[in-house]
Amino acid sequence: MRSRQIAERLGVEEAHMLEFQQFNALWDKRMAEFEQKSADLEEAMKERHGTELMEYRPAHPQPETLREDRPLHPKPETWIKEGATHHGVHGLSCLTPATRVPTP
């Protein structure tokens, strides 16, 4: 009786291990497919964005004032040095209390 129970338990454990190995193999296969599809989609997106950018640039040239070597927005230090009224900022609520300049 005892040997039959041990044999049955070993059979169940073996079946569980086989099922576990099959699950892991299927999971690894699906993950590899997912990662490959994801990489393909990313590459296609990069290509599409590149072609759209190349089509967009000739139709919309960059103005001289937005060249890459110039900042698009003034720095807060510039606001403080120039009194902040030059840029249309009144009350200076956008600046932190430590950097506020009294309004004239």
Beta strands, then each sheet from edge to edge (+ up, - down):
end
